[in-house]
């Protein structure tokens, strides 16, 4: 269940800066900046995305900036290919092998 996010990586002229454009706004017209997990204080979709990006293990995400549908990351390390998938799966709730709840579960 849920809907995958369409993600397009955009070119950046600065080493260590990754830019992604997605097919939906997750901040409205505002900017959200996170320098570390300690800056995440809420449970909005943009906060959950930042949490997942900071938890990514193949490279170190040092900063996250989101403005509407543009995500900019400061990273160190070169294994960044999986970051695309972290963003793409933001709104997927039930993955293969996970049992979908039925009405009986809520009775």
Backbone atoms as SQL, in Angstrom:
CREATE TABLE atoms (id INTEGER PRIMARY KEY, chain TEXT, resi INTEGER, resn TEXT, atom TEXT, x REAL, y REAL, z REAL);
INSERT INTO atoms VALUES
  (1, 'A', 1, 'UNK', 'N', 0.837, -1.183, 0.000),
  (2, 'A', 1, 'UNK', 'CA', 0.000, 0.000, 0.000),
  (3, 'A', 1, 'UNK', 'C', 0.873, 1.234, 0.000),
  (4, 'A', 2, 'UNK', 'N', 0.280, 2.308, -0.306),
  (5, 'A', 2, 'UNK', 'CA', 1.017, 3.546, -0.404),
  (6, 'A', 2, 'UNK', 'C', 1.369, 3.792, -1.851),
  (7, 'A', 3, 'UNK', 'N', 2.061, 4.867, -2.078),
  (8, 'A', 3, 'UNK', 'CA', 2.407, 5.237, -3.443),
  (9, 'A', 3, 'UNK', 'C', 3.877, 5.607, -3.506),
  (10, 'A', 4, 'UNK', 'N', 4.624, 5.000, -4.432),
  (11, 'A', 4, 'UNK', 'CA', 6.034, 5.359, -4.526),
  (12, 'A', 4, 'UNK', 'C', 6.189, 6.806, -4.977),
  (13, 'A', 5, 'UNK', 'N', 7.239, 7.440, -4.534),
  (14, 'A', 5, 'UNK', 'CA', 7.569, 8.796, -4.923),
  (15, 'A', 5, 'UNK', 'C', 8.466, 8.706, -6.153),
  (16, 'A', 6, 'UNK', 'N', 8.185, 9.519, -7.163),
  (17, 'A', 6, 'UNK', 'CA', 9.045, 9.575, -8.330),
  (18, 'A', 6, 'UNK', 'C', 10.218, 10.496, -8.002),
  (19, 'A', 7, 'UNK', 'N', 11.433, 9.994, -8.182),
  (20, 'A', 7, 'UNK', 'CA', 12.644, 10.723, -7.789),
  (21, 'A', 7, 'UNK', 'C', 13.555, 10.884, -9.005),
  (22, 'A', 8, 'UNK', 'N', 14.021, 12.121, -9.228),
  (23, 'A', 8, 'UNK', 'CA', 14.978, 12.405, -10.288),
  (24, 'A', 8, 'UNK', 'C', 16.163, 13.101, -9.645),
  (25, 'A', 9, 'UNK', 'N', 17.350, 12.515, -9.812),
  (26, 'A', 9, 'UNK', 'CA', 18.542, 13.160, -9.271),
  (27, 'A', 9, 'UNK', 'C', 18.993, 14.241, -10.236),
  (28, 'A', 10, 'UNK', 'N', 19.260, 15.432, -9.695),
  (29, 'A', 10, 'UNK', 'CA', 19.692, 16.580, -10.497),
  (30, 'A', 10, 'UNK', 'C', 21.190, 16.784, -10.319),
  (31, 'A', 11, 'UNK', 'N', 21.821, 17.329, -11.328),
  (32, 'A', 11, 'UNK', 'CA', 23.262, 17.568, -11.276),
  (33, 'A', 11, 'UNK', 'C', 23.599, 18.660, -10.265),
  (34, 'A', 12, 'UNK', 'N', 24.741, 18.500, -9.632),
  (35, 'A', 12, 'UNK', 'CA', 25.259, 19.502, -8.709),
  (36, 'A', 12, 'UNK', 'C', 26.719, 19.743, -9.067),
  (37, 'A', 13, 'UNK', 'N', 27.114, 20.998, -9.051),
  (38, 'A', 13, 'UNK', 'CA', 28.505, 21.306, -9.384),
  (39, 'A', 13, 'UNK', 'C', 29.420, 21.215, -8.169),
  (40, 'A', 14, 'UNK', 'N', 28.849, 21.036, -6.994),
  (41, 'A', 14, 'UNK', 'CA', 29.644, 20.954, -5.767),
  (42, 'A', 14, 'UNK', 'C', 29.812, 19.508, -5.335),
  (43, 'A', 15, 'UNK', 'N', 31.058, 19.068, -5.095),
  (44, 'A', 15, 'UNK', 'CA', 31.260, 17.706, -4.599),
  (45, 'A', 15, 'UNK', 'C', 30.616, 17.544, -3.225),
  (46, 'A', 16, 'UNK', 'N', 30.014, 16.395, -3.020),
  (47, 'A', 16, 'UNK', 'CA', 29.395, 16.125, -1.727),
  (48, 'A', 16, 'UNK', 'C', 27.995, 16.678, -1.582),
  (49, 'A', 17, 'UNK', 'N', 27.452, 17.311, -2.613),
  (50, 'A', 17, 'UNK', 'CA', 26.085, 17.837, -2.586),
  (51, 'A', 17, 'UNK', 'C', 25.258, 17.036, -3.585),
  (52, 'A', 18, 'UNK', 'N', 24.171, 16.456, -3.117),
  (53, 'A', 18, 'UNK', 'CA', 23.248, 15.717, -3.977),
  (54, 'A', 18, 'UNK', 'C', 21.913, 16.440, -3.991),
  (55, 'A', 19, 'UNK', 'N', 21.298, 16.550, -5.154),
  (56, 'A', 19, 'UNK', 'CA', 19.993, 17.184, -5.285),
  (57, 'A', 19, 'UNK', 'C', 19.029, 16.205, -5.923),
  (58, 'A', 20, 'UNK', 'N', 17.835, 16.135, -5.335),
  (59, 'A', 20, 'UNK', 'CA', 16.787, 15.274, -5.859),
  (60, 'A', 20, 'UNK', 'C', 15.519, 16.095, -6.037),
  (61, 'A', 21, 'UNK', 'N', 14.798, 15.825, -7.114),
  (62, 'A', 21, 'UNK', 'CA', 13.496, 16.439, -7.338),
  (63, 'A', 21, 'UNK', 'C', 12.468, 15.322, -7.294),
  (64, 'A', 22, 'UNK', 'N', 11.393, 15.525, -6.525),
  (65, 'A', 22, 'UNK', 'CA', 10.360, 14.497, -6.403),
  (66, 'A', 22, 'UNK', 'C', 9.038, 15.030, -6.943),
  (67, 'A', 23, 'UNK', 'N', 8.072, 14.135, -7.133),
  (68, 'A', 23, 'UNK', 'CA', 6.817, 14.499, -7.774),
  (69, 'A', 23, 'UNK', 'C', 5.740, 14.991, -6.809),
  (70, 'A', 24, 'UNK', 'N', 6.120, 15.373, -5.619),
  (71, 'A', 24, 'UNK', 'CA', 5.148, 15.948, -4.676),
  (72, 'A', 24, 'UNK', 'C', 5.865, 16.865, -3.702),
  (73, 'A', 25, 'UNK', 'N', 5.139, 17.836, -3.230),
  (74, 'A', 25, 'UNK', 'CA', 5.699, 18.744, -2.229),
  (75, 'A', 25, 'UNK', 'C', 5.539, 18.114, -0.859),
  (76, 'A', 26, 'UNK', 'N', 6.603, 18.095, -0.072),
  (77, 'A', 26, 'UNK', 'CA', 6.471, 17.559, 1.285),
  (78, 'A', 26, 'UNK', 'C', 6.673, 18.628, 2.349),
  (79, 'A', 27, 'UNK', 'N', 6.906, 19.879, 1.934),
  (80, 'A', 27, 'UNK', 'CA', 7.027, 20.962, 2.919),
  (81, 'A', 27, 'UNK', 'C', 6.093, 22.120, 2.619),
  (82, 'A', 28, 'UNK', 'N', 5.240, 22.000, 1.613),
  (83, 'A', 28, 'UNK', 'CA', 4.480, 23.166, 1.193),
  (84, 'A', 28, 'UNK', 'C', 5.461, 24.146, 0.570),
  (85, 'A', 29, 'UNK', 'N', 5.348, 25.428, 0.948),
  (86, 'A', 29, 'UNK', 'CA', 6.254, 26.432, 0.390),
  (87, 'A', 29, 'UNK', 'C', 7.419, 26.731, 1.321),
  (88, 'A', 30, 'UNK', 'N', 7.489, 26.042, 2.446),
  (89, 'A', 30, 'UNK', 'CA', 8.527, 26.315, 3.431),
  (90, 'A', 30, 'UNK', 'C', 9.796, 25.520, 3.215),
  (91, 'A', 31, 'UNK', 'N', 10.834, 25.947, 3.912),
  (92, 'A', 31, 'UNK', 'CA', 12.122, 25.261, 3.928),
  (93, 'A', 31, 'UNK', 'C', 12.235, 24.487, 5.233),
  (94, 'A', 32, 'UNK', 'N', 12.816, 23.316, 5.175),
  (95, 'A', 32, 'UNK', 'CA', 13.144, 22.547, 6.377),
  (96, 'A', 32, 'UNK', 'C', 14.609, 22.201, 6.302),
  (97, 'A', 33, 'UNK', 'N', 15.340, 22.478, 7.390),
  (98, 'A', 33, 'UNK', 'CA', 16.779, 22.210, 7.441),
  (99, 'A', 33, 'UNK', 'C', 17.078, 21.345, 8.658),
  (100, 'A', 34, 'UNK', 'N', 17.899, 20.334, 8.434),
  (101, 'A', 34, 'UNK', 'CA', 18.307, 19.426, 9.498),
  (102, 'A', 34, 'UNK', 'C', 19.824, 19.271, 9.422),
  (103, 'A', 35, 'UNK', 'N', 20.506, 19.586, 10.502),
  (104, 'A', 35, 'UNK', 'CA', 21.960, 19.400, 10.561),
  (105, 'A', 35, 'UNK', 'C', 22.321, 18.058, 11.180),
  (106, 'A', 36, 'UNK', 'N', 21.365, 17.467, 11.884),
  (107, 'A', 36, 'UNK', 'CA', 21.562, 16.154, 12.505),
  (108, 'A', 36, 'UNK', 'C', 20.201, 15.622, 12.911),
  (109, 'A', 37, 'UNK', 'N', 20.182, 14.398, 13.403),
  (110, 'A', 37, 'UNK', 'CA', 18.922, 13.827, 13.886),
  (111, 'A', 37, 'UNK', 'C', 18.336, 14.623, 15.041),
  (112, 'A', 38, 'UNK', 'N', 19.175, 15.309, 15.794),
  (113, 'A', 38, 'UNK', 'CA', 18.697, 16.106, 16.929),
  (114, 'A', 38, 'UNK', 'C', 17.779, 17.241, 16.481),
  (115, 'A', 39, 'UNK', 'N', 17.880, 17.673, 15.239),
  (116, 'A', 39, 'UNK', 'CA', 17.025, 18.743, 14.718),
  (117, 'A', 39, 'UNK', 'C', 15.625, 18.259, 14.350),
  (118, 'A', 40, 'UNK', 'N', 15.404, 16.959, 14.349),
  (119, 'A', 40, 'UNK', 'CA', 14.098, 16.397, 13.975),
  (120, 'A', 40, 'UNK', 'C', 13.227, 16.334, 15.225),
  (121, 'A', 41, 'UNK', 'N', 12.181, 17.143, 15.266),
  (122, 'A', 41, 'UNK', 'CA', 11.361, 17.213, 16.482),
  (123, 'A', 41, 'UNK', 'C', 9.898, 16.860, 16.239),
  (124, 'A', 42, 'UNK', 'N', 9.540, 16.481, 15.019),
  (125, 'A', 42, 'UNK', 'CA', 8.135, 16.213, 14.719),
  (126, 'A', 42, 'UNK', 'C', 8.018, 14.902, 13.952),
  (127, 'A', 43, 'UNK', 'N', 6.806, 14.564, 13.511),
  (128, 'A', 43, 'UNK', 'CA', 6.567, 13.320, 12.785),
  (129, 'A', 43, 'UNK', 'C', 5.915, 13.554, 11.424),
  (130, 'A', 44, 'UNK', 'N', 6.162, 14.694, 10.833),
  (131, 'A', 44, 'UNK', 'CA', 5.632, 14.978, 9.499),
  (132, 'A', 44, 'UNK', 'C', 6.405, 14.161, 8.465),
  (133, 'A', 45, 'UNK', 'N', 5.875, 14.023, 7.245),
  (134, 'A', 45, 'UNK', 'CA', 6.611, 13.269, 6.220),
  (135, 'A', 45, 'UNK', 'C', 8.037, 13.777, 6.009),
  (136, 'A', 46, 'UNK', 'N', 8.250, 15.084, 6.033),
  (137, 'A', 46, 'UNK', 'CA', 9.599, 15.624, 5.845),
  (138, 'A', 46, 'UNK', 'C', 10.516, 15.223, 6.993),
  (139, 'A', 47, 'UNK', 'N', 9.973, 15.151, 8.209),
  (140, 'A', 47, 'UNK', 'CA', 10.768, 14.717, 9.364),
  (141, 'A', 47, 'UNK', 'C', 11.143, 13.243, 9.236),
  (142, 'A', 48, 'UNK', 'N', 10.177, 12.421, 8.813),
  (143, 'A', 48, 'UNK', 'CA', 10.452, 10.990, 8.636),
  (144, 'A', 48, 'UNK', 'C', 11.487, 10.777, 7.538),
  (145, 'A', 49, 'UNK', 'N', 11.402, 11.550, 6.470),
  (146, 'A', 49, 'UNK', 'CA', 12.401, 11.446, 5.407),
  (147, 'A', 49, 'UNK', 'C', 13.788, 11.779, 5.948),
  (148, 'A', 50, 'UNK', 'N', 13.913, 12.856, 6.698),
  (149, 'A', 50, 'UNK', 'CA', 15.213, 13.228, 7.273),
  (150, 'A', 50, 'UNK', 'C', 15.737, 12.113, 8.178),
  (151, 'A', 51, 'UNK', 'N', 14.857, 11.527, 8.997),
  (152, 'A', 51, 'UNK', 'CA', 15.256, 10.419, 9.874),
  (153, 'A', 51, 'UNK', 'C', 15.847, 9.268, 9.065),
  (154, 'A', 52, 'UNK', 'N', 15.151, 8.902, 8.012),
  (155, 'A', 52, 'UNK', 'CA', 15.602, 7.782, 7.179),
  (156, 'A', 52, 'UNK', 'C', 16.919, 8.101, 6.460),
  (157, 'A', 53, 'UNK', 'N', 17.060, 9.338, 6.019),
  (158, 'A', 53, 'UNK', 'CA', 18.296, 9.720, 5.336),
  (159, 'A', 53, 'UNK', 'C', 19.481, 9.718, 6.291),
  (160, 'A', 54, 'UNK', 'N', 19.304, 10.224, 7.506),
  (161, 'A', 54, 'UNK', 'CA', 20.393, 10.206, 8.484),
  (162, 'A', 54, 'UNK', 'C', 20.744, 8.776, 8.890),
  (163, 'A', 55, 'UNK', 'N', 19.769, 7.861, 8.835),
  (164, 'A', 55, 'UNK', 'CA', 20.009, 6.460, 9.211),
  (165, 'A', 55, 'UNK', 'C', 20.655, 5.653, 8.084),
  (166, 'A', 56, 'UNK', 'N', 20.737, 6.203, 6.889),
  (167, 'A', 56, 'UNK', 'CA', 21.321, 5.506, 5.738),
  (168, 'A', 56, 'UNK', 'C', 22.766, 5.141, 6.057),
  (169, 'A', 57, 'UNK', 'N', 23.120, 3.885, 5.858),
  (170, 'A', 57, 'UNK', 'CA', 24.422, 3.399, 6.327),
  (171, 'A', 57, 'UNK', 'C', 25.527, 3.382, 5.279),
  (172, 'A', 58, 'UNK', 'N', 25.195, 3.480, 3.996),
  (173, 'A', 58, 'UNK', 'CA', 26.225, 3.352, 2.964),
  (174, 'A', 58, 'UNK', 'C', 27.085, 4.599, 2.794),
  (175, 'A', 59, 'UNK', 'N', 26.576, 5.748, 3.198),
  (176, 'A', 59, 'UNK', 'CA', 27.357, 6.982, 3.216),
  (177, 'A', 59, 'UNK', 'C', 26.823, 7.814, 4.386),
  (178, 'A', 60, 'UNK', 'N', 27.532, 8.852, 4.740),
  (179, 'A', 60, 'UNK', 'CA', 27.089, 9.681, 5.863),
  (180, 'A', 60, 'UNK', 'C', 26.374, 10.915, 5.331),
  (181, 'A', 61, 'UNK', 'N', 25.085, 11.022, 5.669),
  (182, 'A', 61, 'UNK', 'CA', 24.330, 12.227, 5.346),
  (183, 'A', 61, 'UNK', 'C', 24.586, 13.206, 6.477),
  (184, 'A', 62, 'UNK', 'N', 25.175, 14.344, 6.154),
  (185, 'A', 62, 'UNK', 'CA', 25.549, 15.330, 7.172),
  (186, 'A', 62, 'UNK', 'C', 24.503, 16.417, 7.347),
  (187, 'A', 63, 'UNK', 'N', 23.823, 16.795, 6.262),
  (188, 'A', 63, 'UNK', 'CA', 22.779, 17.812, 6.337),
  (189, 'A', 63, 'UNK', 'C', 21.691, 17.495, 5.327),
  (190, 'A', 64, 'UNK', 'N', 20.456, 17.862, 5.687),
  (191, 'A', 64, 'UNK', 'CA', 19.304, 17.672, 4.802),
  (192, 'A', 64, 'UNK', 'C', 18.587, 19.014, 4.690),
  (193, 'A', 65, 'UNK', 'N', 18.277, 19.420, 3.481),
  (194, 'A', 65, 'UNK', 'CA', 17.482, 20.615, 3.245),
  (195, 'A', 65, 'UNK', 'C', 16.370, 20.238, 2.284),
  (196, 'A', 66, 'UNK', 'N', 15.134, 20.575, 2.639),
  (197, 'A', 66, 'UNK', 'CA', 13.996, 20.274, 1.777),
  (198, 'A', 66, 'UNK', 'C', 13.203, 21.558, 1.580),
  (199, 'A', 67, 'UNK', 'N', 12.929, 21.872, 0.329),
  (200, 'A', 67, 'UNK', 'CA', 12.074, 23.007, -0.014),
  (201, 'A', 67, 'UNK', 'C', 11.063, 22.517, -1.020),
  (202, 'A', 68, 'UNK', 'N', 9.830, 22.360, -0.585),
  (203, 'A', 68, 'UNK', 'CA', 8.748, 21.870, -1.417),
  (204, 'A', 68, 'UNK', 'C', 9.067, 20.473, -1.933),
  (205, 'A', 69, 'UNK', 'N', 9.479, 20.346, -3.194),
  (206, 'A', 69, 'UNK', 'CA', 9.770, 19.031, -3.766),
  (207, 'A', 69, 'UNK', 'C', 11.244, 18.857, -4.123),
  (208, 'A', 70, 'UNK', 'N', 12.104, 19.724, -3.620),
  (209, 'A', 70, 'UNK', 'CA', 13.546, 19.634, -3.871),
  (210, 'A', 70, 'UNK', 'C', 14.259, 19.235, -2.582),
  (211, 'A', 71, 'UNK', 'N', 15.034, 18.169, -2.645),
  (212, 'A', 71, 'UNK', 'CA', 15.778, 17.661, -1.493),
  (213, 'A', 71, 'UNK', 'C', 17.264, 17.825, -1.798),
  (214, 'A', 72, 'UNK', 'N', 17.970, 18.523, -0.924),
  (215, 'A', 72, 'UNK', 'CA', 19.405, 18.721, -1.093),
  (216, 'A', 72, 'UNK', 'C', 20.114, 18.089, 0.093),
  (217, 'A', 73, 'UNK', 'N', 21.113, 17.266, -0.189),
  (218, 'A', 73, 'UNK', 'CA', 21.838, 16.552, 0.853),
  (219, 'A', 73, 'UNK', 'C', 23.320, 16.887, 0.793),
  (220, 'A', 74, 'UNK', 'N', 23.920, 17.105, 1.947),
  (221, 'A', 74, 'UNK', 'CA', 25.377, 17.168, 2.074),
  (222, 'A', 74, 'UNK', 'C', 25.792, 15.781, 2.551),
  (223, 'A', 75, 'UNK', 'N', 26.651, 15.123, 1.778),
  (224, 'A', 75, 'UNK', 'CA', 27.048, 13.752, 2.118),
  (225, 'A', 75, 'UNK', 'C', 28.559, 13.612, 2.083),
  (226, 'A', 76, 'UNK', 'N', 29.038, 12.634, 2.837),
  (227, 'A', 76, 'UNK', 'CA', 30.432, 12.224, 2.721),
  (228, 'A', 76, 'UNK', 'C', 30.418, 10.730, 2.452),
  (229, 'A', 77, 'UNK', 'N', 31.268, 10.304, 1.569),
  (230, 'A', 77, 'UNK', 'CA', 31.275, 8.913, 1.138),
  (231, 'A', 77, 'UNK', 'C', 30.746, 8.823, -0.277),
  (232, 'A', 78, 'UNK', 'N', 31.029, 7.725, -0.924),
  (233, 'A', 78, 'UNK', 'CA', 30.688, 7.609, -2.333),
  (234, 'A', 78, 'UNK', 'C', 29.573, 6.620, -2.622),
  (235, 'A', 79, 'UNK', 'N', 29.144, 5.836, -1.658),
  (236, 'A', 79, 'UNK', 'CA', 28.098, 4.840, -1.889),
  (237, 'A', 79, 'UNK', 'C', 26.732, 5.483, -1.671),
  (238, 'A', 80, 'UNK', 'N', 26.343, 6.357, -2.593),
  (239, 'A', 80, 'UNK', 'CA', 25.114, 7.133, -2.433),
  (240, 'A', 80, 'UNK', 'C', 23.940, 6.595, -3.244),
  (241, 'A', 81, 'UNK', 'N', 24.148, 5.536, -3.998),
  (242, 'A', 81, 'UNK', 'CA', 23.113, 5.041, -4.906),
  (243, 'A', 81, 'UNK', 'C', 21.813, 4.692, -4.185),
  (244, 'A', 82, 'UNK', 'N', 21.858, 4.176, -2.996),
  (245, 'A', 82, 'UNK', 'CA', 20.658, 3.775, -2.273),
  (246, 'A', 82, 'UNK', 'C', 19.826, 4.926, -1.735),
  (247, 'A', 83, 'UNK', 'N', 20.367, 6.128, -1.705),
  (248, 'A', 83, 'UNK', 'CA', 19.605, 7.281, -1.203),
  (249, 'A', 83, 'UNK', 'C', 18.358, 7.517, -2.047),
  (250, 'A', 84, 'UNK', 'N', 18.464, 7.277, -3.318),
  (251, 'A', 84, 'UNK', 'CA', 17.338, 7.417, -4.238),
  (252, 'A', 84, 'UNK', 'C', 16.171, 6.548, -3.759),
  (253, 'A', 85, 'UNK', 'N', 16.461, 5.308, -3.376),
  (254, 'A', 85, 'UNK', 'CA', 15.436, 4.354, -2.935),
  (255, 'A', 85, 'UNK', 'C', 14.815, 4.777, -1.599),
  (256, 'A', 86, 'UNK', 'N', 15.616, 5.354, -0.699),
  (257, 'A', 86, 'UNK', 'CA', 15.094, 5.831, 0.583),
  (258, 'A', 86, 'UNK', 'C', 14.002, 6.868, 0.333),
  (259, 'A', 87, 'UNK', 'N', 14.242, 7.777, -0.583),
  (260, 'A', 87, 'UNK', 'CA', 13.264, 8.817, -0.903),
  (261, 'A', 87, 'UNK', 'C', 12.057, 8.209, -1.615),
  (262, 'A', 88, 'UNK', 'N', 12.312, 7.342, -2.565),
  (263, 'A', 88, 'UNK', 'CA', 11.245, 6.719, -3.354),
  (264, 'A', 88, 'UNK', 'C', 10.252, 5.947, -2.484),
  (265, 'A', 89, 'UNK', 'N', 10.730, 5.312, -1.431),
  (266, 'A', 89, 'UNK', 'CA', 9.883, 4.466, -0.578),
  (267, 'A', 89, 'UNK', 'C', 9.229, 5.209, 0.583),
  (268, 'A', 90, 'UNK', 'N', 9.327, 6.527, 0.634),
  (269, 'A', 90, 'UNK', 'CA', 8.824, 7.290, 1.780),
  (270, 'A', 90, 'UNK', 'C', 7.370, 6.986, 2.110),
  (271, 'A', 91, 'UNK', 'N', 6.506, 6.853, 1.119),
  (272, 'A', 91, 'UNK', 'CA', 5.081, 6.657, 1.366),
  (273, 'A', 91, 'UNK', 'C', 4.617, 5.220, 1.181),
  (274, 'A', 92, 'UNK', 'N', 5.552, 4.267, 1.095),
  (275, 'A', 92, 'UNK', 'CA', 5.167, 2.852, 1.009),
  (276, 'A', 92, 'UNK', 'C', 5.057, 2.292, 2.418),
  (277, 'A', 93, 'UNK', 'N', 3.907, 1.737, 2.732),
  (278, 'A', 93, 'UNK', 'CA', 3.664, 1.249, 4.090),
  (279, 'A', 93, 'UNK', 'C', 3.715, -0.262, 4.197),
  (280, 'A', 94, 'UNK', 'N', 3.227, -0.952, 3.186),
  (281, 'A', 94, 'UNK', 'CA', 3.175, -2.404, 3.244),
  (282, 'A', 94, 'UNK', 'C', 4.056, -2.960, 2.147),
  (283, 'A', 95, 'UNK', 'N', 5.150, -3.552, 2.540),
  (284, 'A', 95, 'UNK', 'CA', 6.095, -4.114, 1.583),
  (285, 'A', 95, 'UNK', 'C', 5.863, -5.619, 1.465),
  (286, 'A', 96, 'UNK', 'N', 6.399, -6.259, 0.434),
  (287, 'A', 96, 'UNK', 'CA', 6.219, -7.701, 0.298),
  (288, 'A', 96, 'UNK', 'C', 6.638, -8.432, 1.573),
  (289, 'A', 97, 'UNK', 'N', 5.791, -9.382, 1.989),
  (290, 'A', 97, 'UNK', 'CA', 6.079, -10.151, 3.187),
  (291, 'A', 97, 'UNK', 'C', 5.473, -9.568, 4.448),
  (292, 'A', 98, 'UNK', 'N', 4.953, -8.348, 4.372),
  (293, 'A', 98, 'UNK', 'CA', 4.313, -7.723, 5.530),
  (294, 'A', 98, 'UNK', 'C', 2.814, -7.928, 5.395),
  (295, 'A', 99, 'UNK', 'N', 2.206, -8.477, 6.436),
  (296, 'A', 99, 'UNK', 'CA', 0.778, -8.767, 6.410),
  (297, 'A', 99, 'UNK', 'C', -0.025, -7.476, 6.507),
  (298, 'A', 100, 'UNK', 'N', -0.981, -7.318, 5.591),
  (299, 'A', 100, 'UNK', 'CA', -1.850, -6.152, 5.591),
  (300, 'A', 100, 'UNK', 'C', -2.946, -6.368, 6.631),
  (301, 'A', 101, 'UNK', 'N', -3.201, -5.404, 7.537),
  (302, 'A', 101, 'UNK', 'CA', -4.227, -5.563, 8.558),
  (303, 'A', 101, 'UNK', 'C', -5.606, -5.743, 7.941),
  (304, 'A', 102, 'UNK', 'N', -6.438, -6.514, 8.613),
  (305, 'A', 102, 'UNK', 'CA', -7.840, -6.700, 8.196),
  (306, 'A', 102, 'UNK', 'C', -8.744, -6.053, 9.240),
  (307, 'A', 103, 'UNK', 'N', -10.032, -6.003, 8.966),
  (308, 'A', 103, 'UNK', 'CA', -10.991, -5.419, 9.919),
  (309, 'A', 103, 'UNK', 'C', -10.954, -6.153, 11.264),
  (310, 'A', 104, 'UNK', 'N', -10.698, -7.439, 11.237),
  (311, 'A', 104, 'UNK', 'CA', -10.653, -8.236, 12.466),
  (312, 'A', 104, 'UNK', 'C', -9.542, -7.752, 13.395),
  (313, 'A', 105, 'UNK', 'N', -8.473, -7.196, 12.842),
  (314, 'A', 105, 'UNK', 'CA', -7.383, -6.695, 13.659),
  (315, 'A', 105, 'UNK', 'C', -7.795, -5.471, 14.480),
  (316, 'A', 106, 'UNK', 'N', -8.836, -4.798, 14.056),
  (317, 'A', 106, 'UNK', 'CA', -9.266, -3.583, 14.736),
  (318, 'A', 106, 'UNK', 'C', -10.496, -3.778, 15.589),
  (319, 'A', 107, 'UNK', 'N', -11.012, -4.996, 15.634),
  (320, 'A', 107, 'UNK', 'CA', -12.233, -5.288, 16.414),
  (321, 'A', 107, 'UNK', 'C', -11.907, -5.482, 17.884);
